[in-house]
């Protein structure tokens, strides 16, 4: 995998960053993971925007997994962990702290090919009530086939959107213990 700096990136647009990464990779084995929960408040450690030793609370976050020699590697543009860290290490260092139930993550995992085909965002979630940008948008065009915006379906862990939903224990047992589940 090329260095992180060689891929398109826009701060605060993790879903689009990962879409761009998946599109550049064109990997048949890559997986996309949406991280959120019903409260849309997940505590993540070792994120670039967090103070050292502190967590940041995201409403959602998106990363890419790639299979490599029997284990999964995580690509997270916003993590201070290695680019391509093992899933096991990523889960330990990103979610390993004890937190209240309200901040516990859930994970929606789907094939990157399915994500590239189905995901759409017109970026409405990044505008305030008056239509002003909350954060500067990416320079690239919106990701859409003309029918709108379905980001919320991927974030809502109770929605029937593509992919399977796991809690932290389930994703650790099924994907982070040096076995590649498909």
Order of alpha helices (4+ residues) and beta strands (2+ residues): alpha-beta-beta-beta-beta-beta-beta-alpha-beta-alpha-alpha-beta-alpha
